[in-house]
């Protein structure tokens, strides 16, 4: 991880290198969010991942059929509940055959 501290009081930028492990990313996100409202686990997971699959999940969350089948409130959307539901679906789908043989 590299740090870049701006010359102003507006904030601080943390740059997480691509090779940083998921565990370290989660620690960083938790540490950054120690003030104010704490991250819930789903927000931490969402902040830890990037790439093609995450982009795909975000497209799924915007899908009209998904939104009609799994309506959410403005509050739950701010907490990325849709992203969490889609993530859970693929996690269960990926492991379904292993658990129910």
C-alpha positions as CSV (number, residue, x, y, z in Angstrom):
1,X,0.0,0.0,0.0
2,X,1.2,3.5,-0.8
3,X,0.0,6.7,0.8
4,X,-0.4,10.0,-0.8
5,X,-1.2,12.9,1.5
6,X,-2.6,16.0,-0.2
7,X,-1.3,19.5,0.6
8,X,-4.8,20.6,1.7
9,X,-6.9,19.6,4.6
10,X,-9.5,18.1,2.3
11,X,-8.5,14.5,2.8
12,X,-6.1,11.7,2.4
13,X,-5.7,9.2,-0.5
14,X,-4.9,5.6,0.1
15,X,-3.7,3.7,-3.0
16,X,-4.1,-0.1,-2.7
17,X,-1.8,-2.0,-5.1
18,X,-3.3,-4.7,-7.3
19,X,-1.5,-7.5,-5.6
20,X,-2.8,-6.6,-2.1
21,X,-4.5,-9.5,-0.5
22,X,-8.2,-9.4,0.3
23,X,-7.5,-9.6,4.0
24,X,-5.3,-6.6,3.9
25,X,-7.8,-4.7,1.8
26,X,-10.5,-5.4,4.4
27,X,-8.2,-4.2,7.2
28,X,-7.5,-1.0,5.2
29,X,-11.2,-0.3,4.6
30,X,-12.0,-0.9,8.2
31,X,-9.2,1.3,9.4
32,X,-10.2,4.1,7.0
33,X,-13.8,3.9,8.3
34,X,-13.1,4.2,12.0
35,X,-14.8,7.5,12.3
36,X,-18.5,8.2,11.7
37,X,-20.7,5.3,10.6
38,X,-18.9,1.9,10.4
39,X,-18.9,-0.3,7.4
40,X,-21.1,-3.3,7.4
41,X,-19.4,-6.5,6.2
42,X,-21.1,-6.3,2.7
43,X,-19.7,-2.8,2.2
44,X,-16.3,-4.0,3.2
45,X,-16.4,-6.9,0.8
46,X,-17.7,-4.6,-2.0
47,X,-14.8,-2.2,-1.4
48,X,-12.3,-5.1,-1.4
49,X,-13.0,-6.5,-4.9
50,X,-12.5,-5.1,-8.3
51,X,-12.3,-6.4,-11.8
52,X,-14.5,-8.0,-14.5
53,X,-16.7,-10.1,-12.1
54,X,-17.4,-7.1,-9.9
55,X,-18.4,-5.1,-13.0
56,X,-20.7,-8.0,-14.0
57,X,-22.3,-8.1,-10.5
58,X,-22.9,-4.3,-10.7
59,X,-24.6,-4.8,-14.1
60,X,-26.8,-7.6,-12.5
61,X,-27.9,-5.2,-9.8
62,X,-29.1,-2.7,-12.4
63,X,-31.1,-5.4,-14.2
64,X,-34.8,-4.6,-14.5
65,X,-36.0,-8.1,-13.8
66,X,-33.8,-8.4,-10.7
67,X,-35.1,-5.1,-9.4
68,X,-38.7,-6.1,-9.8
69,X,-38.0,-9.5,-8.1
70,X,-35.9,-8.0,-5.3
71,X,-37.2,-4.4,-4.6
72,X,-35.1,-2.4,-2.2
73,X,-35.6,0.9,-0.3
74,X,-33.3,3.9,-0.8
75,X,-31.7,3.1,2.6
76,X,-30.9,-0.5,1.7
77,X,-29.6,0.7,-1.7
78,X,-27.2,3.1,0.0
79,X,-25.9,0.0,1.9
80,X,-25.5,-1.9,-1.3
81,X,-28.1,-4.6,-0.4
82,X,-28.7,-5.3,-4.1
83,X,-25.0,-6.0,-4.7
84,X,-25.0,-8.3,-1.6
85,X,-28.0,-10.2,-2.9
86,X,-26.4,-10.8,-6.3
87,X,-23.1,-11.8,-4.7
88,X,-24.9,-14.3,-2.5
89,X,-26.8,-15.7,-5.5
90,X,-23.5,-16.5,-7.3
91,X,-21.9,-17.8,-4.2
92,X,-24.7,-20.2,-3.6
93,X,-24.8,-21.1,-7.3
94,X,-21.1,-21.8,-7.3
95,X,-21.3,-24.1,-4.3
96,X,-24.8,-25.6,-4.8
97,X,-23.6,-28.9,-6.3
98,X,-21.1,-29.4,-3.5
99,X,-23.6,-29.1,-0.7
100,X,-26.6,-30.9,-2.1
101,X,-25.2,-34.1,-3.6
